[in-house]
Amino acid sequence: MTLKPPFDVRTIQLKWLLFPLILISLFSCDPKDNRHEEDEVFRYNEHYNVATLDPAFARNPPIIWPTNQLFNGLVQQDDSLNIIPDVAKRWTVSEDTKTYTFTLRDDVYFHKHEQFKTKDSTRKVSAKDFVYSFNRLKDPSIASPGSWVLSNVDRYQAINDSTFQITLKKEFPAFLGLLTMRYCSVVPEEIGSFYGNEFRSHPIGTGPFKFKRWEEGVKLVLRKNNLYFEKDEDGNRLPYLEAVAITFLPDKQSEFLQFAQGNLDMLNSLDPSYKDELLTATGKLKENYKNRVKTITGPFLNTEYLGFYLESPSKEVRSKLLRQAVNYGFDRVKMIKYLRNGIGEPSNSGFIPKGLPGYGASGFEYNPGKARALIAKYIEETGNNTPSITIGTNSQYLDICEYIQRELGKLGLEINIDVMPPSTLRQLKSTGKLDAFRASWIADYPDAENYLSLYYSKNFTPNGPNYTHFKNATFDSLYESSFKLTDINKRKLLYKKMDSIILEQAPFVTLYYDQVIKFVHKNVTGLKANPQDFLVLKRVKKTSKER
């Protein structure tokens, strides 16, 4: 049964007292597993219910995180966003940059399942498995939200068991980054065909952990894959952990309580309900947590922003003067310090976040005098003495919107706030029903093109991610030219030019570049902050439980 607020606290506490016993019972069926100890289980909570464990539907972190433990693709990213081998041990790119030829490892095995009908109930991955997996991704009957990843692919084929080849319709330098997405995981045809739609709850992959048990809305347990192919620098087979246990408490305060009591190994968010309990105003751990907890932080490829719908009937929203005034009119440094406890980078640059080639275009610094002058000029030119802009947001970002409302109100621009559920906000934003909206853009793949695609005129919503309906011929020309450049340094120059164009036209207000922050107990080692906030657990270790 899924727990929904309001909760009976005694029920929650009883459930958590029993949870270690439930885990032990899961491992006791095999005598070889008797060596298992609770200290070898990594435990975290997911606020949102996981809808599926099928990588073809891995569109958001609640699904990406567990599927990241279960599956592999041709290539993967390291923590510095470099593309490195995964199932493919090497690859070549043709001179016209359209054909990619991958040579596969010969020691990658699927998780065991009786449907393989082999002596060991498993088999090696071959190039034909990627043909099946890509066909599945494109299959209309599957209806994967990740089918767009292959939209520029002309053909793919298994040259032989160990060679897989992909040919693109046109050049796309960021293509390898696309292949790191969980959508592109390798899936065995025997299992995919056997389960059909029920593969969502019977996942078989090649990852460091294998599926054990899923009680939807309550808990999900993954076990160590003893056949996993990756090894550490000393030749030890990964992963180190015996299991991963995921619970689904939807209430963030309850999650924080369980973390504080040691029932969770990781707290993955900084919620307003407990941020002041954990952190000082400058983002440091408070004294009563220093001895037990550590923070793991790093850049996160996520730009938080306000967008303006440029085809809005609102004259204020269509005015570049007022859009620039909002950009100048509030102090981002103060906002980060007091509303986010120092977590995040004030976005005084462009839409491309810190950490990607192309970042660094000169943006808007706090300048209330300039903002006031721009508002006054708008009033003089239009005769509208009471200009106003309405921003749509969800409750999670209400404090930030209210801060902007207060600061711009002092300068003569009225900001109204329309608070709505996240699903409504997404729908209205996608259909052009909001004059202005609060939004996030998290990188699908590690290339600035992913961010600039939001301002390419051929990507107008609902057919693409251009929610603002920004259109600029020079921008479009540079965007199209960037696809022909394989040299990242040359592309970086074009990216900066494009970022400067959209900054000057101000179809958005960047708020901050986000930061990955995880709180973990000090007996956890090997967990790192990934710039795309992918949870990578294959190198995580736990020492004896704290007393």
C-alpha positions in Angstrom: 0.0 0.0 0.0 1.3 3.4 -0.9 1.7 5.8 2.0 0.1 9.2 1.4 0.0 12.2 3.8 -1.2 12.6 6.4 0.7 9.8 8.0 0.4 8.0 11.3 4.0 8.6 12.6 3.8 5.4 14.7 3.1 3.4 11.5 6.1 5.0 9.7 8.4 4.3 12.7 7.2 0.7 12.9 7.7 0.2 9.2 11.2 1.5 9.4 12.0 -0.7 12.4 10.8 -3.7 10.5 12.6 -2.8 7.2 16.0 -4.2 8.1 14.3 -7.5 9.0 12.4 -7.5 5.7 15.7 -7.0 3.9 17.4 -9.9 5.8 14.5 -12.1 4.9 15.0 -11.3 1.2 18.6 -12.5 1.3 18.1 -15.6 3.5 16.8 -17.8 0.7 20.3 -18.6 -0.6 22.8 -20.1 1.9 25.6 -18.3 0.2 23.9 -15.0 1.1 24.1 -15.6 4.9 27.3 -13.6 5.0 25.2 -10.5 4.1 25.1 -7.8 6.6 23.0 -4.7 6.8 26.1 -2.6 6.5 26.5 -3.7 2.9 23.1 -2.3 1.8 23.0 1.2 0.5 19.6 2.8 1.4 18.0 5.8 0.0 14.4 7.2 -0.3 12.6 8.3 -3.5 9.8 10.8 -3.0 8.0 9.9 -6.2 6.7 6.5 -7.1 8.8 4.7 -9.7 6.5 4.1 -12.6 8.7 1.5 -14.4 12.1 -0.1 -14.4 12.2 -0.3 -18.2 15.1 1.9 -19.5 13.1 2.8 -22.6 11.0 5.0 -20.2 13.8 6.4 -18.1 12.8 10.0 -18.6 13.3 11.4 -15.1 15.6 10.8 -12.1 13.2 8.5 -10.1 13.4 6.1 -13.0 17.0 6.9 -14.2 18.5 6.2 -10.8 17.5 2.5 -10.3 17.8 1.7 -14.1 21.3 3.1 -13.9 22.2 0.3 -11.5 20.5 -2.3 -13.7 21.6 -1.5 -17.3 24.5 -0.5 -19.5 24.8 1.1 -22.9 27.5 1.3 -25.6 29.2 4.2 -23.8 29.0 6.1 -20.5 30.1 9.3 -18.9 32.7 9.8 -16.2 32.2 12.4 -13.5 34.0 15.0 -15.7 31.5 14.5 -18.6 34.0 12.6 -20.7 32.5 9.9 -22.9 34.2 6.6 -22.0 33.7 2.9 -22.9 30.9 0.8 -21.4 29.8 -2.3 -23.3 31.7 -0.9 -26.3 35.4 -1.1 -25.5 36.3 1.3 -28.4 34.8 3.0 -31.4 35.7 4.9 -34.6 34.0 7.8 -36.4 34.1 8.1 -40.2 35.7 11.1 -42.0 32.3 12.6 -42.7 31.4 12.2 -39.0 28.2 10.3 -39.8 29.1 6.7 -39.2 30.1 5.3 -35.8 31.5 1.8 -35.5 31.6 0.2 -32.0 33.6 -2.8 -31.0 32.0 -4.6 -28.1 33.6 -6.3 -25.1 33.4 -10.1 -25.0 32.9 -10.4 -21.3 29.5 -8.7 -20.7 26.8 -11.1 -19.5 23.1 -10.5 -18.9 21.6 -11.1 -15.5 20.5 -14.7 -15.1 17.0 -15.7 -16.2 15.5 -19.1 -17.1 14.3 -17.7 -20.4 17.8 -17.7 -21.7 17.5 -21.5 -21.7 21.3 -22.0 -21.3 23.2 -24.1 -18.8 24.1 -21.0 -16.8 20.8 -19.1 -17.4 22.7 -16.3 -19.0 24.6 -15.4 -22.2 27.0 -12.8 -23.6 25.8 -9.5 -25.1 26.2 -9.3 -28.9 25.7 -6.6 -31.4 22.3 -8.0 -32.3 21.2 -7.1 -28.8 21.7 -3.5 -29.6 19.8 -3.8 -32.9 16.9 -5.3 -30.9 17.2 -2.6 -28.2 17.2 0.3 -30.7 14.3 -1.3 -32.6 12.4 -1.5 -29.4 13.1 2.2 -28.6 11.6 3.1 -32.0 8.7 0.7 -31.8 5.4 2.7 -31.8 3.7 -0.1 -29.8 6.3 0.5 -27.0 5.8 4.3 -27.3 9.1 5.1 -25.6 9.5 8.8 -24.7 13.2 8.3 -25.6 12.5 7.5 -29.3 13.7 11.0 -30.2 17.3 10.0 -29.4 17.3 8.0 -32.7 15.5 10.7 -34.8 18.8 11.6 -36.6 19.8 8.0 -37.1 19.6 6.7 -40.7 20.4 3.1 -40.0 22.1 0.7 -37.5 23.3 -2.8 -38.0 25.3 -5.7 -36.5 28.3 -6.2 -38.7 29.1 -9.3 -36.7 28.7 -10.4 -33.0 31.2 -7.9 -31.7 30.7 -4.9 -34.1 27.7 -2.5 -34.1 27.5 0.3 -36.5 25.3 3.5 -36.5 25.0 5.9 -39.5 23.4 9.3 -39.0 21.3 11.3 -41.5 23.3 14.4 -40.9 26.3 15.5 -38.8 25.6 15.8 -35.0 28.8 16.2 -32.9 26.9 15.6 -29.6 25.7 12.2 -30.7 27.9 10.1 -28.5 26.5 12.1 -25.5 23.0 11.0 -26.5 24.1 7.3 -26.4 25.0 7.7 -22.7 21.3 8.2 -21.9 19.6 5.3 -20.1 17.2 5.0 -23.1 20.0 3.5 -25.1 20.6 0.6 -22.7 21.0 -3.0 -24.0 18.1 -5.3 -23.4 17.9 -9.0 -24.3 15.3 -10.0 -26.8 14.4 -13.3 -25.1 13.3 -11.4 -21.9 11.8 -8.3 -23.6 9.7 -10.5 -25.9 8.7 -12.9 -23.1 7.5 -10.2 -20.7 6.2 -7.6 -23.2 4.8 -4.6 -21.3 5.5 -6.4 -18.0 9.3 -5.9 -18.6 8.7 -2.8 -16.5 8.7 -5.0 -13.4 10.9 -7.8 -14.6 14.0 -5.9 -15.8 17.0 -7.9 -17.0 20.1 -6.0 -17.9 23.9 -6.2 -17.5 24.4 -3.6 -14.8 26.3 -3.8 -11.5 23.1 -4.7 -9.6 20.2 -7.1 -10.6 16.5 -6.9 -9.8 15.4 -8.7 -6.6 12.0 -7.4 -5.4 9.7 -4.5 -6.0 6.7 -3.8 -3.8 5.4 -0.7 -5.6 5.1 2.4 -3.5 6.8 0.7 -0.6 10.3 -0.7 -1.4 12.6 -1.8 -4.2 15.5 -4.1 -3.6 18.5 -4.7 -6.0 21.2 -7.3 -5.4 24.8 -7.4 -6.4 25.5 -8.8 -9.9 28.4 -11.2 -9.3 28.9 -11.4 -13.1 29.5 -7.7 -13.6 32.3 -7.0 -16.0 33.9 -3.7 -14.7 36.7 -3.8 -12.2 38.4 -1.2 -10.1 42.0 0.0 -10.5 43.3 -2.9 -8.4 41.5 -5.5 -10.4 38.6 -6.0 -7.9 35.3 -6.8 -9.5 32.6 -4.1 -9.0 30.3 -3.4 -7.3 31.4 -3.4 -3.7 27.9 -3.3 -2.1 25.7 -6.3 -1.7 22.5 -4.5 -2.2 20.6 -1.3 -2.8 17.3 -0.7 -1.0 15.0 2.1 -2.1 11.9 3.2 -0.1 9.1 5.5 -1.2 8.2 7.9 1.7 6.6 10.9 -0.1 7.0 13.2 2.8 10.3 15.0 2.9 10.2 15.7 6.6 9.7 12.0 7.3 12.6 11.2 5.0 14.8 13.7 6.9 13.9 12.1 10.2 14.9 8.7 8.9 18.2 10.0 7.6 18.9 11.7 11.0 18.2 8.4 12.8 20.6 6.5 10.5 17.9 4.5 8.7 18.9 6.1 5.3 22.4 6.4 4.0 21.8 9.4 1.8 19.6 12.5 1.7 19.5 13.8 -1.8 17.8 17.1 -1.6 17.7 20.3 0.4 14.1 20.9 1.1 12.9 24.2 2.7 11.2 22.2 5.5 14.6 21.1 7.0 17.4 23.2 5.2 17.8 25.4 8.2 18.1 22.4 10.5 21.0 21.0 8.5 22.9 24.0 7.1 24.0 27.5 8.0 23.1 30.5 5.8 26.5 30.0 4.0 25.8 26.3 3.2 28.0 24.7 6.0 26.8 21.8 8.1 25.6 22.8 11.5 27.6 21.7 14.5 25.3 18.9 15.7 25.7 17.1 12.3 29.4 17.6 11.6 30.6 14.4 13.3 28.0 12.1 11.6 27.3 13.6 8.2 29.2 14.9 5.2 28.1 16.8 2.2 29.0 15.9 -1.4 28.6 18.8 -3.8 29.5 19.7 -7.4 28.2 21.5 -10.4 24.8 20.4 -11.7 23.9 20.9 -15.4 20.6 22.6 -14.5 19.7 26.2 -15.3 16.9 27.5 -13.2 15.1 30.4 -15.0 12.0 32.4 -15.8 10.8 32.2 -19.4 8.7 34.8 -21.3 6.3 33.6 -23.9 7.1 36.1 -26.7 3.8 35.6 -28.6 1.8 36.4 -25.5 -1.0 39.0 -25.8 0.7 40.8 -22.9 2.5 43.9 -24.1 4.6 43.9 -21.0 6.0 40.4 -21.7 6.6 41.3 -25.4 8.7 44.4 -24.3 12.4 43.8 -24.3 12.7 46.8 -21.9 10.7 45.1 -19.2 12.3 41.7 -19.8 15.7 43.3 -19.3 14.5 45.2 -16.3 13.5 42.0 -14.5 17.0 40.6 -15.3 18.7 43.7 -13.7 16.2 44.1 -10.9 17.1 41.5 -8.2 20.2 40.4 -6.4 21.0 36.8 -7.3 23.8 36.6 -4.7 21.5 37.6 -1.9 18.8 35.2 -3.2 21.2 32.2 -3.2 22.5 33.1 0.3 19.2 33.6 2.1 16.7 31.4 0.1 19.0 28.5 -0.8 21.6 28.5 2.1 24.4 29.1 -0.4 23.6 26.1 -2.6 23.9 27.1 -6.3 25.8 29.5 -8.4 24.2 33.0 -9.1 23.5 33.1 -12.8 25.2 36.3 -13.9 26.1 34.7 -17.2 24.0 33.1 -20.0 21.6 30.2 -20.4 24.5 27.7 -20.8 25.3 26.5 -17.2 28.7 26.4 -15.7 30.6 23.3 -16.6 29.8 23.1 -20.3 31.9 24.4 -23.2 30.3 27.7 -24.2 29.6 28.9 -20.7 30.8 32.4 -19.9 28.8 34.9 -22.0 28.5 38.3 -20.3 25.1 38.4 -18.5 23.1 40.7 -16.2 24.6 41.9 -13.0 22.3 43.4 -10.3 21.7 47.0 -11.2 18.4 48.4 -9.7 19.2 51.9 -11.1 19.3 50.5 -14.7 16.2 48.4 -14.0 14.3 51.4 -12.8 15.4 53.4 -15.9 14.2 50.7 -18.2 10.8 50.5 -16.5 10.5 54.3 -16.7 11.3 54.2 -20.4 8.6 51.6 -21.0 6.1 53.8 -19.2 7.1 56.8 -21.2 6.9 55.0 -24.5 3.6 53.2 -23.9 1.7 55.5 -21.4 1.1 52.4 -19.2 1.8 53.7 -15.7 1.1 50.4 -14.0 3.0 47.7 -15.9 2.6 44.1 -14.6 3.8 40.6 -15.4 2.3 37.4 -14.1 4.6 34.5 -13.4 3.4 30.9 -13.2 5.2 28.7 -10.7 4.7 25.7 -8.5 4.9 25.9 -4.7 8.5 24.7 -4.5 9.8 27.9 -6.0 7.2 30.3 -4.5 9.8 31.9 -2.1 12.1 32.8 -5.1 9.2 34.3 -7.1 8.0 36.3 -4.1 11.5 37.7 -3.6 11.6 38.8 -7.3 8.1 40.2 -6.8 9.2 42.4 -3.8 12.4 43.6 -5.5 10.7 44.5 -8.8 7.8 46.1 -7.0 10.2 48.6 -5.4 11.3 49.6 -8.9 7.9 50.2 -10.4 7.0 46.8 -12.0 4.2 44.8 -10.5 4.9 41.0 -10.5 1.9 38.7 -9.9 2.4 35.1 -9.0 0.1 32.3 -10.1 0.9 29.1 -8.1 -0.2 25.8 -9.6 0.6 22.1 -9.5 3.7 21.0 -11.4 1.7 19.0 -14.0 -0.5 22.1 -14.7 2.5 24.3 -15.0 4.1 21.9 -17.5 1.0 21.7 -19.6 0.3 25.4 -19.7 4.0 26.2 -20.4 4.0 23.7 -23.3 0.9 25.2 -24.9 1.8 28.8 -24.6 -0.9 29.6 -22.0 1.4 31.4 -19.6 2.8 34.9 -20.1 5.8 34.0 -18.0 6.8 30.8 -16.1 9.4 29.4 -13.7 11.2 26.5 -15.2 14.4 24.3 -15.1 16.4 22.8 -17.9 18.5 19.8 -16.9 20.9 18.5 -19.6 19.7 15.4 -21.4 23.2 15.1 -22.7 26.5 17.0 -21.9 26.6 19.5 -24.8 25.6 23.2 -24.8 23.6 22.5 -28.0 21.0 20.9 -25.6 20.5 24.3 -24.0 20.6 26.4 -27.1 18.0 24.1 -28.7 15.4 25.9 -26.5 15.8 29.0 -28.7 16.0 27.5 -32.2 12.9 28.7 -34.1 12.2 25.3 -35.6 11.7 23.9 -32.1 8.6 25.9 -31.2 6.4 24.1 -28.7 4.5 21.8 -28.9 6.9 20.3 -31.5 10.1 21.1 -29.6 11.5 22.7 -26.4 11.3 26.3 -27.5 8.8 27.4 -24.9 9.4 31.1 -25.3 8.9 31.1 -29.1 12.1 33.1 -29.5 13.1 33.6 -33.1 16.3 35.1 -34.5 17.7 34.5 -38.0 21.4 35.0 -36.9 20.9 32.7 -34.0 19.3 30.0 -36.2 22.2 30.3 -38.7 24.9 29.9 -36.0 22.9 27.0 -34.5 22.8 25.1 -37.8 26.5 25.8 -38.5 27.5 24.3 -35.1 26.5 20.8 -36.3 29.2 20.9 -39.0 32.0 21.5 -36.5 33.6 18.5 -34.8 36.2 20.6 -33.0 34.7 21.5 -29.6 36.8 24.6 -29.3 35.3 26.0 -32.6 31.8 25.0 -31.5 32.4 26.7 -28.2 32.9 30.0 -29.9 29.6 29.6 -31.8 27.9 28.6 -28.6 29.1 31.8 -26.8 27.9 33.9 -29.7 24.4 32.3 -29.6 24.2 32.7 -25.8 25.1 36.4 -26.2 22.3 36.9 -28.8 19.6 35.4 -26.5 21.0 37.3 -23.5 20.6 40.6 -25.3 17.0 39.8 -26.4 16.2 38.5 -22.9 13.5 35.9 -23.6 14.4 34.5 -20.1 15.8 35.5 -16.7 18.4 33.1 -15.4 18.0 32.6 -11.7 20.9 30.3 -10.8 23.0 27.4 -12.0 22.1 24.5 -9.7 24.4 22.5 -7.6 24.3 18.8 -6.8 24.2 18.3 -3.0 23.9 15.0 -1.2 24.1 14.4 2.5 25.6 11.1 3.5 26.7 9.4 6.7 30.4 9.3 7.1 30.6 5.5 6.9 29.8 5.9 3.2 32.7 6.3 0.7 33.0 6.4 -3.1 29.9 8.4 -3.8 30.5 11.4 -6.0 28.6 14.3 -7.3 27.7 13.7 -11.0 27.1 16.9 -13.1 23.9 15.3 -14.5 23.0 14.0 -11.0 23.1 10.4 -12.1 23.3 8.1 -9.1 26.4 5.8 -9.6 26.7 3.2 -6.9 29.1 0.7 -8.4 32.1 2.2 -6.5 30.3 3.0 -3.2 31.5 1.3 0.0 30.1 1.2 3.5 32.1 0.6 6.6 30.6 -0.6 9.9 27.5 1.2 10.9 27.9 4.2 13.2 27.2 3.7 16.8 
